[in-house]
Amino acid sequence: MRATLLKAALAVGVGASLCAASTDAPATAGAVARPSAEAARAERCPVVDVLAVYTPKAAKRVGGEHRVPSSAQQIATRMNRSLAAGGLCGAIRVVHPYTATGYEGSEEFRAAHTVLKDHSAGLGRQVHEQRARYGADLVTLVVDRAERGGGTADYTPALDSSTDEYAYAVVEVDGIGLDSASHEIGHNLGLAHDRTTLAGDADGSMSVSRNRPYNTGWITEDGKHYTIMAYRSACGDHCRRISRFSSATETWKGRRLGDADNDGVRVLRETLPIVAGYRDKR
């Protein structure tokens, strides 16, 4: 069932866990609780719930099934750090991280994504049911490939409340620490690649948003760094990724992170509340 109300953040903080509940001690009798400015802000901030699913090989890569929750939390930690750095009021929260123990399918991105999207059988059906059960707005499947990093994800250039099936991503397990998960979840949130990469996309599988034509990544003007949604190939092997989203107003070490035509932060400010309303927990 599509959500009608935004999920409110129970706890928002850079690098903080969005999996665990607060363990604050109760107030003394008769005390009047006054919400802090931070708490009041958190209540207004949309939270996008992400179901994190690991293949058995990916679970083995991180040290076993018991290590999957902490590995999955790194997806949220890195993404939320980047959101906060852009001044965004919002966060992602990992829900029900688990290992798909019976999965014996492909670890390749496109093949695994096809399985994930098939809700009629196997892993796809299981994930579809778990998404509904836990009210997950998005789903990320973590795989283990020989090539480190990367992934693939659903993307629509016209994201709105009706595009809730554009919600699936596949990420290579070692890529979590390289912002690959942030990149793929960024696609789920309506962000596209940098304009140089898009211009070279021969099959036209990705295009600039029709209703948010500033949804592109950014390569710094000195050609040495690129934001989360941009591709290194657009500026050369010497380039280094910045764990930031493009922004018309933000800078990083004196370098502009975007302009009015390349402003991922603006897009996220608009799409986080929409995607946070894709699902409610049963």
Backbone bond lengths (Angstrom), bond angles and torsions (degrees), N, CA, C in turn:
res aa  C-N    CA-C-N  psi(-1)  N-CA   C-N-CA  omega(-1)  CA-C   N-CA-C  phi
1 M - - - 1.455 - - 1.512 109.14 -
2 R 1.301 118.20 131.33 1.437 122.37 -178.50 1.512 110.25 -70.92
3 A 1.314 116.68 137.33 1.454 119.61 -176.50 1.514 111.05 -70.96
4 T 1.329 116.17 146.25 1.456 121.19 175.90 1.508 111.16 -106.75
5 L 1.321 116.94 -15.02 1.453 121.81 178.42 1.516 108.99 -124.45
6 L 1.322 116.24 148.94 1.451 120.41 178.64 1.516 109.86 -73.36
7 K 1.331 115.77 143.41 1.449 118.95 172.65 1.515 107.93 -75.53
8 A 1.301 117.49 131.71 1.462 121.08 179.63 1.513 109.93 -91.52
9 A 1.310 116.13 146.48 1.459 120.74 178.41 1.519 109.70 -73.87
10 L 1.317 116.42 128.55 1.457 120.69 176.08 1.519 110.11 -84.28
11 A 1.299 115.74 -27.55 1.460 119.88 176.69 1.502 107.60 -155.01
12 V 1.324 117.22 129.30 1.448 120.84 -179.97 1.515 108.08 -130.20
13 G 1.314 117.09 129.07 1.444 119.75 178.14 1.502 109.56 -170.60
14 V 1.335 116.29 149.73 1.447 120.37 -179.72 1.522 109.24 -65.48
15 G 1.334 115.61 121.28 1.447 120.81 179.48 1.521 114.14 75.27
16 A 1.327 118.45 0.88 1.464 120.54 -178.02 1.512 110.68 -82.06
17 S 1.326 115.82 152.31 1.459 120.69 178.43 1.501 110.57 -73.05
18 L 1.337 115.80 135.49 1.455 120.84 173.57 1.523 108.84 -110.99
19 C 1.321 116.29 24.52 1.464 120.92 176.82 1.520 111.35 -104.66
20 A 1.319 116.52 -32.65 1.453 120.12 -171.60 1.515 112.14 -99.35
21 A 1.330 115.64 148.63 1.454 120.69 176.91 1.514 109.67 -81.05
22 S 1.342 116.09 161.24 1.452 121.57 179.30 1.514 110.64 -67.38
23 T 1.345 116.06 144.43 1.458 120.84 176.20 1.517 110.43 -116.40
24 D 1.340 117.59 26.85 1.451 121.33 179.07 1.523 110.33 -60.24
25 A 1.325 116.58 144.72 1.456 120.75 177.82 1.512 109.76 -69.65
26 P 1.367 118.90 148.08 1.452 121.00 -179.86 1.513 111.22 -67.23
27 A 1.341 116.21 152.75 1.458 121.17 179.03 1.516 109.70 -70.52
28 T 1.324 116.62 152.11 1.455 120.44 177.70 1.510 110.04 -69.47
29 A 1.341 116.90 155.69 1.461 121.87 -176.58 1.511 110.62 -59.39
30 G 1.312 115.55 136.20 1.452 121.20 176.85 1.511 113.88 85.45
31 A 1.330 117.54 -9.60 1.458 119.47 -179.56 1.511 109.91 -74.18
32 V 1.316 116.23 145.07 1.454 121.83 178.46 1.516 108.16 -99.62
33 A 1.317 116.34 117.65 1.464 120.39 -179.07 1.517 110.06 -79.65
34 R 1.325 115.60 128.64 1.456 120.84 178.00 1.517 108.32 -117.16
35 P 1.301 117.54 115.38 1.464 119.20 -178.30 1.517 111.17 -63.45
36 S 1.306 115.69 136.59 1.457 120.55 177.65 1.518 109.99 -73.90
37 A 1.317 115.40 166.38 1.467 119.89 177.68 1.517 110.00 -61.33
38 E 1.364 115.51 -36.49 1.463 119.16 -179.94 1.524 111.03 -65.86
39 A 1.340 116.35 -41.60 1.461 119.84 -179.76 1.516 111.13 -66.47
40 A 1.325 116.10 -40.75 1.462 119.55 179.14 1.518 110.62 -63.84
41 R 1.340 115.76 -38.34 1.463 120.03 179.22 1.520 110.17 -66.85
42 A 1.356 115.88 -40.95 1.462 120.31 -178.74 1.518 111.54 -60.70
43 E 1.329 116.78 -36.84 1.454 120.30 -178.43 1.523 111.82 -64.88
44 R 1.327 116.68 -24.27 1.462 120.42 -178.91 1.525 112.60 -92.68
45 C 1.312 117.05 -10.32 1.457 120.59 -173.44 1.526 111.38 -87.47
46 P 1.328 117.67 127.77 1.467 120.22 178.84 1.521 111.50 -68.93
47 V 1.313 115.90 143.18 1.461 122.30 176.57 1.523 108.52 -120.46
48 V 1.314 116.08 124.79 1.461 122.48 177.56 1.524 108.29 -95.53
49 D 1.320 116.51 117.45 1.463 121.09 -179.98 1.525 110.26 -85.54
50 V 1.330 115.87 129.41 1.464 122.47 -177.21 1.525 109.88 -119.26
51 L 1.325 115.98 119.05 1.465 121.74 173.46 1.524 107.73 -79.02
52 A 1.332 117.11 118.59 1.465 121.59 -178.29 1.527 109.63 -105.18
53 V 1.328 115.81 120.14 1.463 122.21 -176.65 1.528 108.92 -121.12
54 Y 1.322 117.06 129.21 1.460 122.32 -179.87 1.525 110.03 -109.50
55 T 1.327 116.20 138.04 1.459 118.95 170.00 1.531 107.56 -72.39
56 P 1.341 118.36 159.51 1.468 119.75 177.92 1.530 112.87 -55.89
57 K 1.327 117.15 -37.04 1.464 120.14 179.12 1.521 111.12 -66.69
58 A 1.332 116.83 -40.23 1.465 120.34 178.38 1.523 110.52 -66.50
59 A 1.336 116.27 -39.26 1.465 120.17 177.70 1.528 110.55 -62.32
60 K 1.323 116.39 -42.48 1.462 120.53 177.89 1.520 110.48 -61.80
61 R 1.330 116.26 -37.94 1.463 121.47 -178.69 1.529 111.96 -61.97
62 V 1.335 117.21 -34.17 1.469 119.89 -178.32 1.528 112.46 -91.43
63 G 1.350 116.62 2.76 1.456 119.69 175.89 1.504 115.82 111.06
64 G 1.329 117.06 9.06 1.458 120.31 178.48 1.515 112.56 116.80
65 E 1.325 115.08 166.29 1.465 120.16 -176.64 1.524 112.71 -58.70
66 H 1.324 117.43 -33.63 1.463 120.24 -178.87 1.519 112.26 -67.64
67 R 1.332 117.11 -15.62 1.466 121.45 179.67 1.525 112.76 -94.63
68 V 1.308 116.77 -6.99 1.466 120.46 -177.49 1.528 112.75 -60.19
69 P 1.343 120.65 -46.19 1.469 119.10 -179.71 1.527 113.82 -57.29
70 S 1.339 117.39 -42.96 1.465 119.10 -179.49 1.520 111.54 -69.97
71 S 1.332 116.93 -35.86 1.460 119.94 175.95 1.519 110.74 -64.90
72 A 1.328 116.16 -44.71 1.467 120.62 179.82 1.517 111.40 -62.98
73 Q 1.327 116.93 -34.33 1.456 119.28 179.78 1.519 111.83 -64.19
74 Q 1.336 117.05 -26.27 1.456 119.83 177.00 1.530 111.54 -64.36
75 I 1.327 116.48 -28.11 1.467 120.05 175.20 1.520 109.35 -60.13
76 A 1.339 115.92 -48.20 1.464 120.58 -179.97 1.519 111.38 -67.91
77 T 1.319 116.87 -43.15 1.465 120.66 -177.10 1.518 111.48 -58.82
78 R 1.323 117.12 -48.19 1.465 120.17 -177.95 1.526 111.41 -67.68
79 M 1.322 116.29 -44.23 1.462 119.63 179.72 1.528 110.88 -62.87
80 N 1.313 117.51 -44.84 1.460 120.67 -177.41 1.519 112.33 -67.36
81 R 1.326 116.37 -32.32 1.456 120.66 175.25 1.532 110.00 -61.79
82 S 1.320 115.62 -43.18 1.466 120.25 -179.38 1.520 111.34 -70.10
83 L 1.323 117.21 -38.12 1.463 120.38 176.79 1.519 110.38 -62.90
84 A 1.322 116.69 -45.41 1.460 120.90 -179.62 1.522 111.38 -64.61
85 A 1.328 116.99 -37.87 1.463 120.72 179.58 1.521 111.45 -63.16
86 G 1.329 116.72 -27.02 1.457 121.29 177.21 1.518 113.15 -87.90
87 G 1.330 116.38 4.16 1.457 120.51 179.28 1.511 113.96 75.24
88 L 1.326 117.08 22.08 1.462 120.91 -176.06 1.521 111.98 -86.35
89 C 1.304 115.15 140.06 1.457 122.65 174.38 1.524 106.73 -93.98
90 G 1.310 117.04 97.83 1.455 121.12 -176.99 1.513 110.04 161.53
91 A 1.317 116.38 164.73 1.458 120.88 -177.15 1.516 109.92 -160.46
92 I 1.329 115.35 166.39 1.457 120.19 168.60 1.522 107.90 -109.72
93 R 1.316 115.95 151.50 1.458 121.82 -179.43 1.527 107.84 -133.21
94 V 1.322 116.73 125.53 1.462 121.21 177.32 1.522 109.09 -76.99
95 V 1.336 115.79 129.58 1.462 120.47 177.82 1.532 109.39 -120.93
96 H 1.310 116.02 140.01 1.465 124.02 175.38 1.533 113.45 45.27
97 P 1.331 117.94 57.86 1.468 118.69 174.81 1.529 109.70 -67.76
98 Y 1.327 117.32 130.99 1.465 119.19 -177.64 1.523 111.03 -154.01
99 T 1.324 115.08 167.88 1.458 122.16 177.56 1.522 109.78 -101.38
100 A 1.324 116.76 129.11 1.471 121.96 176.99 1.526 107.30 -80.50
101 T 1.321 116.41 81.73 1.467 122.03 -168.06 1.529 114.28 -59.77
102 G 1.314 118.16 -29.45 1.459 119.70 -177.73 1.513 114.39 -89.85
103 Y 1.328 117.36 2.12 1.469 119.72 -175.79 1.525 110.92 -76.62
104 E 1.321 115.83 126.23 1.458 121.82 177.40 1.524 111.03 -127.70
105 G 1.323 116.13 17.19 1.459 121.16 -176.60 1.517 113.23 -82.94
106 S 1.313 114.71 -166.62 1.459 122.42 -175.46 1.529 111.76 -69.02
107 E 1.330 114.39 147.79 1.463 121.46 172.99 1.531 109.90 -100.08
108 E 1.320 116.99 0.56 1.460 120.85 178.44 1.527 109.44 -76.03
109 F 1.325 115.76 144.21 1.463 120.94 -170.30 1.523 114.00 -55.92
110 R 1.310 116.26 -57.35 1.472 118.97 -173.29 1.527 111.77 -67.07
111 A 1.313 116.42 -40.66 1.469 119.56 179.36 1.525 110.76 -64.99
112 A 1.326 116.93 -43.33 1.462 120.77 179.27 1.526 110.76 -66.50
113 H 1.317 116.50 -36.43 1.467 120.77 178.36 1.524 110.50 -64.93
114 T 1.316 116.81 -39.75 1.468 121.07 177.50 1.525 110.73 -61.44
115 V 1.323 116.64 -43.18 1.469 121.26 177.40 1.523 110.16 -62.23
116 L 1.306 115.80 -43.64 1.466 122.02 -178.31 1.522 111.67 -60.77
117 K 1.320 116.43 -35.40 1.470 121.30 -175.90 1.526 113.37 -85.62
118 D 1.323 116.86 -10.25 1.464 120.48 179.18 1.527 109.07 -87.08
119 H 1.318 116.74 98.99 1.458 121.09 -174.70 1.529 113.65 -83.29
120 S 1.316 116.77 4.99 1.466 119.71 -175.59 1.524 113.70 -89.40
121 A 1.336 117.46 -18.09 1.466 119.04 -175.25 1.520 111.36 -161.06
122 G 1.333 115.39 164.44 1.449 122.05 171.09 1.515 114.89 58.52
123 L 1.329 114.87 -143.73 1.457 121.23 -177.41 1.523 111.91 -59.85
124 G 1.329 116.52 -40.06 1.460 119.79 -179.50 1.514 112.51 -59.19
125 R 1.317 116.31 -42.78 1.466 120.35 178.75 1.525 110.59 -66.51
126 Q 1.322 115.74 -43.76 1.465 120.41 179.73 1.527 110.96 -59.62
127 V 1.309 116.01 -46.93 1.463 121.06 -178.60 1.524 111.09 -65.64
128 H 1.325 116.50 -39.59 1.464 120.88 177.69 1.533 110.31 -58.92
129 E 1.322 116.37 -42.45 1.468 120.82 179.63 1.527 111.27 -69.09
130 Q 1.327 116.26 -40.77 1.462 119.85 179.33 1.527 111.28 -67.50
131 R 1.310 116.40 -35.71 1.464 119.90 177.75 1.524 110.37 -60.54
132 A 1.326 116.23 -44.98 1.464 120.48 179.17 1.524 111.06 -66.71
133 R 1.310 116.13 -41.99 1.469 120.26 -176.71 1.520 112.18 -63.23
134 Y 1.332 116.34 -42.93 1.460 120.21 -175.14 1.528 113.18 -97.96
135 G 1.308 117.34 4.10 1.454 120.15 178.21 1.515 113.27 63.87
136 A 1.328 116.40 36.84 1.464 120.26 -177.74 1.523 110.63 -79.40
137 D 1.305 115.91 125.48 1.460 120.78 178.22 1.523 110.87 -72.71
138 L 1.332 116.36 -36.29 1.459 122.65 -178.77 1.525 110.01 -130.49
139 V 1.333 115.40 162.21 1.468 121.71 177.72 1.524 108.60 -131.76
140 T 1.332 116.51 130.12 1.459 121.37 175.78 1.526 109.43 -122.45
141 L 1.323 116.19 122.19 1.464 122.38 175.52 1.524 108.26 -98.18
142 V 1.322 116.46 127.52 1.463 121.88 -179.54 1.524 108.66 -104.13
143 V 1.336 115.90 125.00 1.464 122.13 -177.03 1.526 109.89 -119.85
144 D 1.314 116.00 171.87 1.465 121.93 178.67 1.521 108.85 -123.80
145 R 1.324 115.58 110.05 1.466 121.58 178.11 1.514 109.67 -114.60
146 A 1.320 115.64 163.57 1.462 120.08 177.92 1.525 110.82 -67.17
147 E 1.330 116.19 -35.86 1.460 120.65 179.86 1.523 109.66 -85.82
148 R 1.310 116.38 126.16 1.459 121.86 -173.80 1.523 111.65 -75.20
149 G 1.319 116.65 135.81 1.462 122.07 174.07 1.517 113.23 83.25
150 G 1.334 114.48 175.05 1.454 121.24 176.25 1.511 113.58 92.06
151 G 1.334 114.77 179.80 1.454 120.98 -179.90 1.513 111.15 169.92
152 T 1.311 115.98 -169.10 1.462 122.53 175.02 1.517 107.76 -150.54
153 A 1.325 116.52 155.66 1.465 118.92 -175.50 1.516 111.42 -158.23
154 D 1.322 114.90 158.26 1.462 121.10 171.77 1.523 109.66 -66.85
155 Y 1.318 114.79 142.03 1.464 121.37 176.47 1.513 108.59 -146.62
156 T 1.309 116.49 135.92 1.457 121.08 172.10 1.521 109.37 -128.34
157 P 1.335 117.99 135.25 1.464 120.45 177.81 1.520 112.98 -77.83
158 A 1.330 116.80 1.49 1.470 120.50 -177.99 1.523 110.11 -134.44
159 L 1.327 116.55 54.80 1.461 121.36 -175.88 1.524 111.56 -64.97
160 D 1.335 115.32 130.08 1.462 121.72 172.31 1.527 108.05 -155.80
161 S 1.315 117.85 -170.92 1.464 120.73 -174.60 1.524 113.28 -65.97
162 S 1.328 117.77 -13.99 1.468 120.63 -179.33 1.527 112.90 -91.99
163 T 1.335 117.90 -3.39 1.469 121.00 -174.53 1.532 111.68 -99.41
164 D 1.327 116.67 33.75 1.457 120.57 -173.51 1.524 114.40 -70.45
165 E 1.320 118.90 -9.95 1.464 120.08 174.84 1.529 111.94 -88.33
166 Y 1.331 117.79 -6.06 1.469 121.36 172.95 1.528 107.23 -87.39
167 A 1.301 115.89 61.57 1.464 120.82 -165.46 1.520 114.13 -129.13
168 Y 1.338 117.44 7.78 1.462 120.38 -169.99 1.528 112.00 -113.78
169 A 1.335 114.88 141.07 1.462 120.75 179.62 1.518 109.85 -140.94
170 V 1.329 115.89 153.63 1.464 123.22 173.94 1.523 107.01 -126.05
171 V 1.331 116.71 132.58 1.464 122.03 -175.41 1.523 109.75 -134.13
172 E 1.321 117.14 140.60 1.461 121.52 175.06 1.529 108.65 -76.14
173 V 1.310 116.61 136.29 1.459 121.58 -169.65 1.528 113.48 -58.12
174 D 1.319 118.23 -41.95 1.461 119.91 179.77 1.525 111.94 -71.86
175 G 1.327 116.11 -15.67 1.455 120.27 179.19 1.514 114.19 -75.52
176 I 1.331 117.36 -11.75 1.465 119.38 178.96 1.523 109.99 -57.37
177 G 1.321 116.66 -44.11 1.454 120.90 179.68 1.513 113.95 -76.16
178 L 1.325 116.95 -5.29 1.470 122.06 179.10 1.528 111.53 -106.24
179 D 1.317 116.97 10.63 1.472 123.68 -177.91 1.520 113.48 70.49
180 S 1.331 117.69 16.61 1.467 119.40 175.82 1.523 111.07 -63.26
181 A 1.336 117.13 -38.53 1.466 119.87 178.70 1.519 110.68 -66.31
182 S 1.327 117.09 -41.54 1.467 120.40 177.31 1.524 110.64 -61.38
183 H 1.320 116.56 -38.70 1.465 121.84 178.70 1.529 110.66 -63.09
184 E 1.332 116.69 -49.69 1.469 119.45 -176.71 1.530 111.66 -69.55
185 I 1.315 117.83 -40.19 1.463 120.03 175.47 1.525 109.80 -64.70
186 G 1.328 116.31 -32.38 1.467 120.06 174.39 1.516 111.58 -58.10
187 H 1.338 117.24 -39.84 1.470 120.11 175.17 1.524 110.66 -61.19
188 N 1.339 116.79 -44.46 1.472 120.27 177.71 1.520 111.61 -58.99
189 L 1.335 116.22 -27.67 1.463 121.87 -178.96 1.524 112.64 -92.29
190 G 1.328 116.48 8.52 1.460 120.18 173.79 1.512 116.70 95.87
191 L 1.324 118.08 14.62 1.461 121.31 -179.75 1.526 111.05 -97.72
192 A 1.328 115.62 141.90 1.463 122.29 179.55 1.530 110.10 -110.13
193 H 1.330 115.97 177.08 1.459 121.51 177.78 1.527 110.73 -72.42
194 D 1.315 115.91 -179.81 1.461 120.52 174.86 1.526 109.76 -69.57
195 R 1.320 116.93 161.14 1.467 121.15 -173.78 1.526 113.13 -67.30
196 T 1.314 117.94 -32.06 1.464 119.84 177.29 1.524 110.51 -64.24
197 T 1.314 116.33 -44.19 1.467 120.91 178.28 1.521 111.10 -64.94
198 L 1.316 116.88 -42.92 1.467 120.61 179.26 1.522 111.39 -62.37
199 A 1.332 116.54 -38.47 1.467 120.44 -179.47 1.523 111.41 -65.37
200 G 1.334 116.72 -27.65 1.459 120.46 179.97 1.513 113.97 -93.96
201 D 1.332 116.58 6.41 1.464 121.69 -179.58 1.525 109.03 -79.31
202 A 1.325 116.04 94.55 1.463 121.21 -172.32 1.522 113.34 -62.39
203 D 1.346 117.39 -36.08 1.464 118.51 -176.34 1.524 113.08 -88.65
204 G 1.330 116.32 -2.35 1.459 119.51 176.69 1.508 114.35 64.23
205 S 1.342 117.08 27.34 1.465 120.42 -176.89 1.519 112.97 -70.89
206 M 1.327 116.59 -17.33 1.459 120.20 176.86 1.521 109.03 -134.85
207 S 1.309 116.47 137.67 1.460 121.18 -179.66 1.518 109.44 -137.36
208 V 1.312 115.43 163.54 1.464 120.80 176.34 1.525 108.67 -64.16
209 S 1.308 115.84 143.91 1.464 120.95 -178.96 1.520 111.53 -59.25
210 R 1.316 115.02 141.96 1.466 120.00 178.11 1.523 111.62 -76.08
211 N 1.320 116.67 -38.18 1.463 119.10 -177.59 1.525 113.47 -101.84
212 R 1.340 116.63 -7.08 1.464 121.19 174.62 1.531 107.44 -137.72
213 P 1.320 117.77 73.43 1.466 121.51 -172.13 1.528 114.85 -71.85
214 Y 1.306 116.99 11.43 1.470 123.21 178.48 1.534 110.00 -113.23
215 N 1.329 116.97 25.01 1.473 121.52 -171.60 1.527 114.10 -90.67
216 T 1.299 117.41 26.73 1.467 121.85 -173.20 1.529 113.28 -103.71
217 G 1.341 114.59 157.25 1.454 121.31 176.66 1.518 111.16 -75.48
218 W 1.324 116.18 -179.14 1.461 120.63 -172.17 1.518 110.89 -142.16
219 I 1.331 114.95 139.31 1.457 122.31 170.65 1.517 106.63 -109.33
220 T 1.328 117.55 129.39 1.464 119.39 -176.27 1.526 110.30 -60.59
221 E 1.310 114.81 152.47 1.464 120.06 -172.65 1.521 113.53 -65.91
222 D 1.339 116.71 -19.48 1.465 118.51 175.30 1.531 111.77 -85.37
223 G 1.341 116.23 -0.41 1.457 121.19 176.74 1.514 115.10 68.25
224 K 1.342 117.01 24.03 1.460 119.73 -176.20 1.525 114.22 -111.84
225 H 1.317 117.07 -14.83 1.461 120.19 -176.87 1.523 110.32 -141.20
226 Y 1.321 115.35 156.73 1.460 120.02 178.65 1.521 109.46 -141.09
227 T 1.329 115.74 148.34 1.461 120.93 -177.83 1.531 110.67 -80.64
228 I 1.320 115.91 175.36 1.466 122.10 -171.81 1.523 113.44 -53.57
229 M 1.325 117.80 -40.56 1.462 120.37 -174.45 1.525 113.65 -86.85
230 A 1.314 118.26 -9.35 1.462 121.40 -179.85 1.526 110.62 -83.96
231 Y 1.334 116.12 166.89 1.463 122.60 179.19 1.522 110.01 -108.50
232 R 1.324 115.45 138.93 1.461 119.56 176.02 1.522 111.02 -60.69
233 S 1.316 116.96 -34.75 1.468 120.48 -178.04 1.519 112.50 -61.40
234 A 1.318 117.07 -19.66 1.464 120.31 179.75 1.524 112.38 -76.65
235 C 1.339 116.91 -14.37 1.469 118.08 -179.87 1.525 113.12 -133.01
236 G 1.329 118.39 -4.90 1.458 120.44 174.74 1.519 113.24 111.33
237 D 1.336 115.09 161.83 1.460 120.89 -176.52 1.522 113.16 -64.90
238 H 1.342 116.73 -19.39 1.463 119.77 -179.53 1.528 111.87 -75.68
239 C 1.336 117.07 -13.87 1.465 121.24 -176.35 1.524 111.25 -69.96
240 R 1.311 115.20 151.51 1.456 121.65 176.98 1.525 109.32 -126.91
241 R 1.327 115.21 139.92 1.468 119.84 -179.18 1.526 110.88 -76.73
242 I 1.333 115.04 139.70 1.460 122.60 171.52 1.522 106.66 -102.39
243 S 1.313 117.56 136.03 1.469 120.67 -179.23 1.527 110.71 -79.77
244 R 1.307 114.92 56.28 1.464 121.34 -178.61 1.526 109.10 -139.08
245 F 1.332 115.42 155.42 1.457 121.04 172.96 1.522 108.63 -94.76
246 S 1.323 116.27 151.30 1.463 119.78 -179.85 1.522 110.04 -57.53
247 S 1.325 115.87 148.62 1.464 120.46 -177.14 1.515 109.94 -154.45
248 A 1.305 116.20 137.35 1.466 121.04 178.83 1.515 111.98 -74.89
249 T 1.316 117.59 -17.36 1.467 120.64 -173.54 1.522 114.11 -116.92
250 E 1.334 118.07 -18.49 1.462 120.69 -174.73 1.532 111.62 -92.53
251 T 1.334 114.26 155.21 1.463 121.17 173.93 1.523 109.09 -128.28
252 W 1.316 115.76 163.19 1.460 122.44 176.31 1.520 107.60 -137.04
253 K 1.329 116.80 114.87 1.464 122.39 -177.90 1.526 111.27 50.16
254 G 1.327 115.38 42.64 1.455 121.60 177.04 1.514 115.14 83.38
255 R 1.320 117.27 -3.41 1.465 120.98 -179.32 1.521 110.04 -98.74
256 R 1.318 116.42 137.23 1.465 120.11 175.31 1.520 109.83 -66.64
257 L 1.319 115.53 144.90 1.462 120.66 179.94 1.522 112.76 -105.24
258 G 1.312 117.09 8.23 1.454 120.52 179.05 1.511 111.04 162.21
259 D 1.323 114.94 -167.92 1.460 121.57 175.33 1.524 107.37 -152.40
260 A 1.317 116.63 -170.55 1.468 119.92 -175.73 1.521 112.65 -61.31
261 D 1.336 117.20 -25.96 1.465 120.94 -179.03 1.528 113.28 -93.15
262 N 1.307 116.84 -5.55 1.467 122.16 -178.86 1.526 107.83 -140.30
263 D 1.308 115.84 86.69 1.463 120.75 -169.75 1.533 110.67 -140.52
264 G 1.329 115.57 79.19 1.457 120.40 -179.18 1.516 113.29 -63.66
265 V 1.327 116.99 -33.81 1.463 120.51 179.35 1.527 110.59 -61.08
266 R 1.307 116.41 -41.31 1.471 119.78 177.52 1.527 110.59 -61.58
267 V 1.318 116.14 -42.56 1.470 120.26 178.34 1.526 110.38 -60.81
268 L 1.315 116.94 -48.82 1.461 120.90 -178.00 1.522 111.69 -62.00
269 R 1.307 116.24 -35.65 1.465 119.45 176.58 1.530 110.59 -60.69
270 E 1.325 116.08 -31.97 1.469 121.23 -179.58 1.533 112.43 -86.26
271 T 1.336 116.92 -34.80 1.471 119.13 -172.35 1.524 114.97 -94.27
272 L 1.311 118.64 -25.48 1.468 119.57 179.09 1.529 112.25 -54.91
273 P 1.340 119.35 -46.07 1.473 118.72 177.91 1.525 112.91 -63.94
274 I 1.324 117.18 -33.22 1.468 120.46 -179.89 1.525 110.26 -68.07
275 V 1.325 116.23 -51.12 1.465 120.48 -177.60 1.531 110.87 -67.09
276 A 1.318 117.57 -34.01 1.469 121.13 177.04 1.523 111.65 -64.03
277 G 1.316 116.70 -14.68 1.456 121.38 177.64 1.510 114.58 -101.32
278 Y 1.327 117.62 8.25 1.466 120.22 -179.88 1.531 112.47 -63.37
279 R 1.331 117.46 -40.57 1.464 120.94 -174.50 1.526 111.68 -139.18
280 D 1.332 115.16 150.72 1.462 123.51 168.32 1.517 108.00 -115.56
281 K 1.335 116.49 149.37 1.464 120.27 174.95 1.517 109.43 -70.73
282 R 1.331 116.15 138.61 1.462 120.48 178.99 1.524 111.14 -65.44
